[in-house]
Amino acid sequence: MEKKEGKYLRIISQIHELTMPVKNPESRMATICAVLHYKFPQFFWTGFYFLSPKNELEVTTYQGPLACLRLKKNTGVCWASINEQNTIIVSDVHNFDGHIACNPLSKSEIVIPIFRDNKVIGVLDIDSDKINAFDSIDSKYLNKIVDMIYC
């Protein structure tokens, strides 16, 4: 097993133990953000954006520098993930058409959609200050972690 996979398995176990006694999804997301952000130093910004009642994408819980509070509709990696209903990995955000630069230090990004009742309601958005920081292993395990929010 690759070192990164082992780390994710330990983190998933830790998140499970920390969050399962609490059913509040906001509490779970706060814990997920903190654990991910501090266990992976290459994660420059770790947080959640959710669709508002007006169908706008707004930041909620996060760790890292200040975030964009609302993301322009149908623009950027987060909206691409929502519209495609799929995880998006961007090796170099400067090559992603329409990338929203909330922080100029961000260089790569992964966005995982959050489903509730078979509908995308938000995303987990993670930025790195390093090019090509994310891969299929991150996608696999971050999707498992996102599933823990509403279980």
C-alpha positions as CSV (number, residue, x, y, z in Angstrom):
1,M,0.0,0.0,0.0
2,E,1.3,3.4,-0.9
3,K,2.3,5.7,1.9
4,K,-0.4,8.3,0.9
5,E,-3.1,5.7,1.0
6,G,-2.1,4.5,4.5
7,K,-2.2,8.1,5.7
8,Y,-5.7,8.6,4.2
9,L,-6.9,5.3,5.9
10,R,-5.6,6.6,9.3
11,I,-7.2,10.0,8.7
12,I,-10.6,8.4,7.7
13,S,-10.5,6.3,10.9
14,Q,-9.7,9.4,13.0
15,I,-12.5,11.5,11.3
16,H,-14.9,8.6,11.9
17,E,-14.1,8.5,15.6
18,L,-14.3,12.2,16.0
19,T,-17.5,12.8,14.0
20,M,-19.8,9.8,14.5
21,P,-21.0,10.9,17.9
22,V,-22.3,14.1,16.4
23,K,-25.1,14.1,13.7
24,N,-24.7,17.8,12.9
25,P,-23.2,18.1,9.4
26,E,-21.7,21.5,10.1
27,S,-19.8,20.1,13.1
28,R,-18.6,17.2,11.0
29,M,-17.4,19.5,8.2
30,A,-15.5,21.7,10.7
31,T,-13.7,18.6,12.0
32,I,-13.0,17.3,8.5
33,C,-11.5,20.7,7.5
34,A,-9.3,20.9,10.5
35,V,-8.0,17.3,10.2
36,L,-7.4,17.5,6.5
37,H,-5.8,20.9,6.6
38,Y,-3.3,20.1,9.3
39,K,-2.5,16.5,8.3
40,F,-1.7,17.5,4.7
41,P,0.8,20.4,4.7
42,Q,0.4,20.7,1.0
43,F,-3.3,21.7,1.5
44,F,-3.1,25.5,1.3
45,W,-6.8,26.0,1.6
46,T,-9.4,23.4,2.7
47,G,-13.1,24.2,2.8
48,F,-16.7,23.8,1.7
49,Y,-18.9,25.7,-0.6
50,F,-22.7,25.1,-0.6
51,L,-25.5,26.1,-2.9
52,S,-27.7,28.8,-1.2
53,P,-31.5,28.9,-1.6
54,K,-30.8,31.4,-4.5
55,N,-28.6,28.8,-6.2
56,E,-25.5,30.7,-5.4
57,L,-22.3,29.0,-4.3
58,E,-21.2,30.4,-0.9
59,V,-18.4,29.5,1.4
60,T,-19.1,27.8,4.7
61,T,-16.5,26.0,6.9
62,Y,-12.9,26.4,5.9
63,Q,-9.2,26.4,7.0
64,G,-6.6,28.6,5.5
65,P,-6.4,32.2,4.2
66,L,-9.5,34.2,3.5
67,A,-11.9,32.8,1.0
68,C,-14.1,34.2,-1.7
69,L,-17.5,34.4,0.0
70,R,-19.5,33.7,-3.2
71,L,-18.3,32.2,-6.4
72,K,-19.5,33.6,-9.8
73,K,-22.1,31.3,-11.2
74,N,-20.9,28.6,-13.7
75,T,-17.3,29.8,-13.4
76,G,-14.3,28.1,-11.9
77,V,-13.4,24.6,-10.7
78,C,-16.1,24.4,-8.0
79,W,-18.9,25.2,-10.4
80,A,-17.4,22.7,-12.9
81,S,-17.6,20.0,-10.3
82,I,-21.2,20.9,-9.5
83,N,-22.2,21.1,-13.2
84,E,-20.5,17.8,-14.1
85,Q,-21.5,16.2,-10.8
86,N,-18.0,14.8,-10.6
87,T,-14.6,15.3,-8.9
88,I,-12.3,17.7,-10.7
89,I,-8.6,17.7,-10.4
90,V,-6.7,20.7,-11.8
91,S,-2.9,20.2,-11.9
92,D,-2.3,23.9,-12.7
93,V,-5.1,26.4,-12.0
94,H,-3.5,29.0,-14.3
95,N,-4.4,26.7,-17.2
96,F,-8.0,26.2,-16.2
97,D,-10.3,28.5,-18.2
98,G,-12.4,30.6,-15.8
99,H,-10.4,29.7,-12.7
100,I,-11.4,32.0,-9.8
101,A,-8.3,33.2,-8.0
102,C,-9.4,33.7,-4.4
103,N,-5.7,33.6,-3.5
104,P,-2.9,34.1,-5.9
105,L,-0.8,31.5,-4.1
106,S,-3.1,28.7,-5.2
107,K,-1.5,26.6,-7.9
108,S,-3.5,23.3,-8.0
109,E,-6.9,22.2,-6.9
110,I,-9.3,19.3,-6.3
111,V,-13.0,19.7,-5.9
112,I,-15.3,16.9,-4.7
113,P,-19.1,17.2,-5.1
114,I,-21.3,16.6,-2.1
115,F,-24.6,14.7,-2.8
116,R,-27.7,14.7,-0.7
117,D,-30.8,12.8,-2.0
118,N,-29.0,12.2,-5.3
119,K,-28.5,16.0,-5.9
120,V,-25.3,18.0,-5.6
121,I,-25.7,20.5,-2.8
122,G,-22.1,21.7,-2.4
123,V,-18.4,20.8,-2.7
124,L,-15.3,20.2,-0.8
125,D,-12.7,22.4,-2.3
126,I,-8.9,22.0,-1.6
127,D,-6.2,24.2,-3.0
128,S,-2.4,23.6,-2.9
129,D,0.3,26.1,-3.3
130,K,2.2,23.4,-5.3
131,I,1.6,22.5,-9.0
132,N,0.2,19.0,-9.5
133,A,-0.5,18.3,-5.8
134,F,-3.5,16.0,-6.3
135,D,-4.1,12.6,-8.0
136,S,-6.5,9.7,-8.1
137,I,-5.6,8.6,-4.6
138,D,-6.7,12.0,-3.2
139,S,-9.9,11.7,-5.2
140,K,-10.7,8.2,-4.0
141,Y,-10.2,9.0,-0.3
142,L,-11.6,12.5,-0.3
143,N,-14.8,11.2,-1.8
144,K,-15.0,8.7,1.1
145,I,-14.5,11.5,3.6
146,V,-17.2,13.7,2.0
147,D,-19.6,10.7,2.3
148,M,-19.1,10.9,6.1
149,I,-20.8,14.3,6.4
150,Y,-24.4,13.0,6.1
151,C,-24.0,9.3,7.0
